[in-house]
Amino acid sequence: MEGRSRESQRGDRRRAAGVVLAGLAAVCLAAAIGCSSFRTPSEDAIATVNGAEITVKDFTVKLRNALNLAGTPSALQAHNIDAIKREALDELIEEKLMLIRAERLGLRVTDEELKRRVEEIRKDYSGENFAQVFGGEKVDYKIWSEELRKRLLLEKLIDQEVNAKITVTDEEAQEAYQANRGKYYSEESVHVAQIVVPTKEKADAVLRRLQAGEEFAKIAQEVSTGPEAAKGGDLGVFTRGVMPEAFDRVVFSLPEGRTSKVVKSPYGFHVFKVLKREPGRWIEFAEVKDKIKLDLIKAKEEKEFRRWLDQLKSEAKIRIDEERLRQVKIDEPRPAGTGPEGARQAPGKG
C-alpha cells in the first residue's frame, strides 16, 4: 500500500476493530463474575450464531453498558430500550461471527505478540500506575489480558480479510484533490507577540524602550501581564478571525518584524510585534498527497469492513430467542466503580 506506514496501518486496524471490541471486553469481563458447574438461566442462550451461543449473562453485561451510556433506563421510552437491546445483541452477534471466522482461518495470537502489546500499553502509564489498576478486585489481569488477546485476534482478522485488500493509487488521490480543491488553500497568517499592560502610561513606556532598541521579548517578560509573557509575549500563529477584529486590523497591516502603536482593549493596552507573515496560497498536491491517500484508505477500509461483516451475517445461521430477549430487564445503571463489568477503566480500552 503506497505511502502507508506500518504504524498507520496498525492504527487503522485498531480503529476498525474498535467497533466491536468494547462489547468483546464486556463479554470477557462477564466471565470474571463467577462460573458454576450447573447451567443457570443467565447462561441460557439468547441467540446462536452458527451454533455458537450468546448467553443471557453476556447479553446482560453488554446491555447494562449500553444503558449506562444512554442514561437512566427509567427515563427511556419502551421503544428506546427495545432499540438499545436490539443494537446490543446485534453487536454481540457480529463479535461472535468474527471470532468464529478467525477460528476457521486458524488465526492465533502468540504469547509474544500479547506481551509486546501489553508493553506498549504499559508505556502510557507512569510509574506504578499500570500495576495499581490490577491491585483491587475490579480488574483481573488474567481476564484483561485474555480480552486483549481477543482484541489482537480481531485486529489480525480485519487486517487479513479487509485492510490488506485496500489500495489507493496516486490517481485516485489526485482526483480527490481536484474534487476538493477549496480545502487546500492556506489562509494568510501572522505569527504575533504582544506586550499587554494595565495603563496607557505603561504602554507608552514600553514603546519608548522599544524605540531605544531593547528586545521585545525581554520587555514582555519583565512587564507584560499576559499569560504568554514568560514566552516573550509569543501568542502563536493566527489567521484572520481568530483574534478580536481590532487586533486583526493592526497585526495584518504590519510588515514582518515591525511593532504596532498602542492598542486599547478591555484587557489593557497592547503593543504587538509581527514575528512572521505567511501569505495565503494554494497548497500543492505533492504537499498533501500522503494525507489524502491515508484519508481515502481509512474511508475505503470502513466501507469494506461494513460490507465484509454484512456478508458474514448474510451467510450465517443466526437464531434469536425473541421471547427471552423480551424478558431481559435491567435495573438502574450502577454508579461507576460498583459494577462487576469493569467500572474501573481497564488499560488499553477504547
C-alpha positions as CSV (number, residue, x, y, z in Angstrom):
1,M,0.0,0.0,0.0
2,E,1.8,3.1,-1.2
3,G,2.7,5.8,1.3
4,R,1.4,4.0,4.2
5,S,3.5,3.4,7.3
6,R,3.3,0.2,9.3
7,E,2.3,2.2,12.4
8,S,-0.5,3.9,10.5
9,Q,-1.8,0.5,9.3
10,R,-1.8,-0.8,12.8
11,G,-3.7,2.3,14.0
12,D,-6.3,1.9,11.2
13,R,-6.8,-1.8,12.2
14,R,-7.4,-0.8,15.8
15,R,-9.9,1.8,14.8
16,A,-11.8,-0.6,12.6
17,A,-11.8,-3.2,15.3
18,G,-12.9,-0.7,17.9
19,V,-16.5,-1.0,16.6
20,V,-16.7,-4.4,18.2
21,L,-14.0,-4.5,20.9
22,A,-15.9,-2.7,23.6
23,G,-18.5,-5.4,23.5
24,L,-15.9,-8.1,23.5
25,A,-14.4,-6.6,26.6
26,A,-17.8,-6.8,28.3
27,V,-18.1,-10.5,27.4
28,C,-14.7,-11.3,28.7
29,L,-15.2,-9.4,32.0
30,A,-18.5,-11.1,32.4
31,A,-16.6,-14.4,32.8
32,A,-15.0,-13.0,35.9
33,I,-18.3,-12.8,37.8
34,G,-18.0,-16.5,38.6
35,C,-19.0,-19.7,37.0
36,S,-20.9,-22.6,38.3
37,S,-20.8,-26.3,37.4
38,F,-24.5,-26.0,36.8
39,R,-26.2,-24.1,34.0
40,T,-28.2,-21.2,35.3
41,P,-30.9,-19.2,33.5
42,S,-28.4,-16.5,32.9
43,E,-26.3,-19.0,31.0
44,D,-29.1,-19.9,28.7
45,A,-28.7,-18.8,25.1
46,I,-30.4,-15.7,24.0
47,A,-29.0,-16.2,20.5
48,T,-26.9,-18.6,18.5
49,V,-24.5,-17.8,15.6
50,N,-23.7,-20.8,13.5
51,G,-24.4,-22.9,16.6
52,A,-22.3,-20.9,19.0
53,E,-24.2,-19.5,21.9
54,I,-24.6,-15.9,23.2
55,T,-25.7,-16.3,26.8
56,V,-28.2,-14.1,28.6
57,K,-25.4,-13.2,31.0
58,D,-23.1,-11.9,28.3
59,F,-26.0,-10.0,26.8
60,T,-27.0,-8.5,30.2
61,V,-23.5,-7.2,30.7
62,K,-23.5,-5.7,27.2
63,L,-26.9,-4.2,27.6
64,R,-26.0,-2.6,31.0
65,N,-23.0,-1.0,29.5
66,A,-25.2,0.4,26.6
67,L,-27.8,1.7,29.0
68,N,-25.1,3.3,31.1
69,L,-24.1,5.3,28.0
70,A,-27.7,6.1,27.1
71,G,-28.7,7.4,30.6
72,T,-31.3,6.3,33.1
73,P,-33.4,3.4,32.0
74,S,-36.5,4.7,33.8
75,A,-36.2,7.9,31.7
76,L,-36.2,6.0,28.5
77,Q,-39.3,5.1,26.5
78,A,-40.0,1.4,26.0
79,H,-39.3,1.6,22.3
80,N,-35.9,3.2,23.0
81,I,-35.0,0.4,25.4
82,D,-36.0,-2.1,22.8
83,A,-33.9,-0.4,20.2
84,I,-30.9,-0.4,22.6
85,K,-31.4,-4.1,23.4
86,R,-31.6,-5.0,19.7
87,E,-28.4,-3.0,19.0
88,A,-26.5,-4.6,21.9
89,L,-27.5,-8.0,20.7
90,D,-26.5,-7.2,17.2
91,E,-23.1,-6.2,18.3
92,L,-22.6,-9.4,20.2
93,I,-23.7,-11.4,17.1
94,E,-21.1,-9.5,15.0
95,E,-18.4,-10.2,17.6
96,K,-19.3,-13.9,17.6
97,L,-19.3,-14.0,13.8
98,M,-15.8,-12.6,13.6
99,L,-14.4,-14.8,16.4
100,I,-15.8,-17.8,14.5
101,R,-14.3,-16.6,11.3
102,A,-10.9,-16.1,12.9
103,E,-11.0,-19.7,14.3
104,R,-11.9,-21.1,10.8
105,L,-8.9,-19.3,9.3
106,G,-6.6,-20.7,12.0
107,L,-5.6,-17.3,13.3
108,R,-3.8,-17.2,16.6
109,V,-2.2,-14.6,18.9
110,T,1.0,-15.8,20.3
111,D,2.2,-15.1,23.9
112,E,5.0,-13.0,22.5
113,E,2.6,-10.9,20.5
114,L,0.4,-10.4,23.5
115,K,3.4,-9.5,25.6
116,R,4.5,-6.8,23.1
117,R,1.1,-5.2,23.1
118,V,0.9,-5.2,26.9
119,E,4.3,-3.4,27.0
120,E,3.0,-0.9,24.5
121,I,0.0,-0.2,26.8
122,R,2.2,-0.1,29.9
123,K,4.2,2.8,28.4
124,D,1.1,5.0,28.6
125,Y,1.1,4.6,32.4
126,S,3.7,6.3,34.6
127,G,5.4,4.7,37.5
128,E,3.4,2.1,39.3
129,N,0.0,3.2,37.8
130,F,-0.2,0.3,35.5
131,A,0.2,-2.3,38.2
132,Q,-2.1,-0.4,40.5
133,V,-5.0,-0.8,38.0
134,F,-4.9,-4.5,38.8
135,G,-4.4,-4.1,42.5
136,G,-8.0,-4.3,43.5
137,E,-10.9,-6.6,42.7
138,K,-12.4,-4.7,39.7
139,V,-9.9,-5.6,37.0
140,D,-8.4,-9.1,36.9
141,Y,-5.1,-9.1,35.0
142,K,-5.6,-12.6,33.6
143,I,-9.1,-11.8,32.3
144,W,-8.0,-8.5,31.0
145,S,-5.0,-10.0,29.1
146,E,-7.2,-12.6,27.6
147,E,-9.6,-9.9,26.5
148,L,-6.6,-8.1,24.9
149,R,-5.6,-11.4,23.2
150,K,-9.0,-11.5,21.6
151,R,-8.7,-7.9,20.6
152,L,-5.4,-8.6,18.8
153,L,-7.0,-11.6,17.2
154,L,-9.8,-9.4,15.7
155,E,-7.1,-6.9,14.5
156,K,-5.4,-9.7,12.7
157,L,-8.6,-10.9,11.2
158,I,-9.7,-7.5,10.0
159,D,-6.2,-6.8,8.6
160,Q,-6.2,-10.0,6.7
161,E,-9.8,-10.0,5.5
162,V,-10.3,-6.3,4.9
163,N,-7.4,-3.9,5.2
164,A,-4.9,-5.9,3.2
165,K,-7.1,-5.7,0.2
166,I,-7.4,-1.9,0.2
167,T,-5.3,0.1,-2.2
168,V,-5.3,3.8,-3.1
169,T,-3.4,5.0,-6.2
170,D,-1.9,8.4,-6.8
171,E,-4.5,8.9,-9.5
172,E,-7.3,8.4,-7.0
173,A,-5.6,10.9,-4.6
174,Q,-5.2,13.4,-7.4
175,E,-8.9,13.1,-8.3
176,A,-9.8,13.7,-4.6
177,Y,-7.5,16.7,-4.5
178,Q,-9.1,18.3,-7.6
179,A,-12.6,17.5,-6.4
180,N,-11.9,19.2,-3.0
181,R,-9.6,22.0,-4.3
182,G,-11.1,24.5,-1.9
183,K,-9.9,22.6,1.1
184,Y,-6.4,23.0,0.1
185,Y,-5.9,26.8,0.5
186,S,-3.8,28.0,3.3
187,E,-5.0,31.3,4.5
188,E,-2.8,34.3,5.2
189,S,-1.4,34.0,8.7
190,V,0.8,36.0,11.2
191,H,3.0,34.9,14.0
192,V,2.4,37.5,16.7
193,A,3.9,38.5,20.1
194,Q,2.4,41.1,22.4
195,I,3.1,43.1,25.5
196,V,0.0,44.0,27.5
197,V,0.0,46.4,30.4
198,P,-2.8,47.9,32.5
199,T,-2.3,51.6,31.7
200,K,-1.6,53.8,28.7
201,E,1.3,55.3,30.6
202,K,3.0,51.9,30.9
203,A,2.3,51.1,27.3
204,D,3.9,54.4,26.2
205,A,6.9,53.5,28.4
206,V,7.1,50.1,26.5
207,L,7.2,51.9,23.2
208,R,10.0,54.2,24.3
209,R,12.0,51.2,25.4
210,L,11.4,49.5,22.1
211,Q,12.4,52.7,20.2
212,A,15.6,52.7,22.3
213,G,16.4,49.3,20.9
214,E,15.5,46.9,23.7
215,E,14.4,43.5,22.8
216,F,10.6,42.9,22.6
217,A,10.8,39.5,24.3
218,K,12.8,40.8,27.2
219,I,10.4,43.7,27.9
220,A,7.4,41.3,27.6
221,Q,9.0,39.0,30.2
222,E,9.5,42.0,32.5
223,V,6.3,44.0,32.3
224,S,3.6,42.2,30.3
225,T,0.6,40.9,32.3
226,G,-0.5,38.3,29.7
227,P,-0.1,34.6,30.4
228,E,2.3,34.4,27.4
229,A,4.8,36.9,29.0
230,A,7.1,34.1,30.1
231,K,7.5,33.1,26.4
232,G,8.5,36.6,25.5
233,G,4.9,37.5,24.6
234,D,4.6,34.9,21.9
235,L,0.9,34.5,21.1
236,G,1.5,31.9,18.3
237,V,0.2,31.9,14.7
238,F,-3.2,33.2,13.7
239,T,-5.3,33.5,10.6
240,R,-7.9,36.2,10.3
241,G,-10.9,36.0,12.6
242,V,-9.2,34.2,15.4
243,M,-8.3,37.3,17.4
244,P,-10.6,40.2,18.0
245,E,-11.3,42.3,14.9
246,A,-9.5,45.3,16.3
247,F,-6.3,43.2,16.7
248,D,-6.7,41.7,13.2
249,R,-6.8,45.2,11.7
250,V,-3.5,46.0,13.4
251,V,-1.4,42.9,13.1
252,F,-2.5,42.0,9.5
253,S,-1.4,45.5,8.4
254,L,2.0,45.4,9.9
255,P,5.1,44.3,8.0
256,E,7.1,41.4,9.3
257,G,9.4,42.5,12.2
258,R,7.5,45.7,13.0
259,T,5.8,46.7,16.2
260,S,2.4,48.4,16.5
261,K,1.2,51.5,18.2
262,V,-0.7,51.1,21.5
263,V,-4.0,49.3,21.0
264,K,-6.6,49.6,23.7
265,S,-8.9,46.7,24.6
266,P,-10.9,45.5,27.6
267,Y,-7.9,43.6,28.7
268,G,-5.5,46.5,28.8
269,F,-3.1,48.3,26.5
270,H,-1.3,46.2,23.9
271,V,1.8,46.5,21.8
272,F,2.1,43.9,19.1
273,K,5.0,42.7,17.1
274,V,4.6,40.6,13.9
275,L,7.3,37.9,14.1
276,K,6.5,36.3,10.7
277,R,3.9,36.6,7.9
278,E,2.8,33.9,5.6
279,P,0.7,35.0,2.6
280,G,-2.3,32.9,1.6
281,R,-1.6,30.3,-1.0
282,W,-2.9,27.2,-2.7
283,I,-1.3,24.0,-1.3
284,E,0.3,21.8,-3.9
285,F,-0.8,18.2,-4.4
286,A,2.6,16.9,-3.5
287,E,2.4,18.5,-0.1
288,V,-0.9,16.7,0.8
289,K,-0.7,13.6,-1.3
290,D,0.2,11.3,1.6
291,K,-2.6,12.6,3.9
292,I,-5.2,12.4,1.1
293,K,-4.2,8.8,0.5
294,L,-4.4,8.0,4.2
295,D,-7.9,9.6,4.4
296,L,-9.0,7.6,1.3
297,I,-7.6,4.4,2.8
298,K,-9.5,4.9,6.0
299,A,-12.7,5.6,4.2
300,K,-12.3,2.5,2.0
301,E,-11.5,0.3,5.0
302,E,-14.6,1.5,6.9
303,K,-16.8,0.8,3.9
304,E,-15.2,-2.5,3.1
305,F,-15.3,-3.6,6.7
306,R,-19.1,-3.0,6.8
307,R,-19.6,-4.9,3.5
308,W,-17.5,-7.8,4.7
309,L,-19.3,-8.0,8.0
310,D,-22.7,-7.8,6.4
311,Q,-21.7,-10.7,4.1
312,L,-20.6,-12.8,7.0
313,K,-24.0,-12.2,8.6
314,S,-25.9,-13.0,5.4
315,E,-24.2,-16.3,5.2
316,A,-24.6,-17.2,8.9
317,K,-27.3,-19.1,10.6
318,I,-28.4,-16.7,13.3
319,R,-31.2,-17.6,15.8
320,I,-32.6,-15.2,18.3
321,D,-34.8,-16.2,21.2
322,E,-37.2,-13.3,20.9
323,E,-39.1,-14.2,24.0
324,R,-36.0,-14.4,26.1
325,L,-34.8,-11.1,24.6
326,R,-38.1,-9.5,25.5
327,Q,-37.9,-10.8,29.1
328,V,-34.4,-9.4,29.8
329,K,-34.7,-6.4,32.1
330,I,-32.0,-4.2,33.6
331,D,-32.2,-2.2,36.9
332,E,-30.9,1.3,37.1
333,P,-27.3,1.6,35.9
334,R,-24.8,1.1,38.7
335,P,-22.6,4.1,39.5
336,A,-19.1,3.9,38.1
337,G,-16.8,1.8,40.2
338,T,-19.5,-0.5,41.6
339,G,-20.3,-2.9,38.8
340,P,-18.6,-6.1,38.1
341,E,-18.5,-5.4,34.5
342,G,-15.5,-3.2,34.7
343,A,-16.4,0.1,36.2
344,R,-12.7,0.7,36.6
345,Q,-11.2,1.6,33.3
346,A,-9.0,-1.3,32.1
347,P,-5.8,-0.3,30.4
348,G,-5.9,-0.2,26.6
349,K,-9.6,0.0,26.3
350,G,-11.1,2.4,23.8
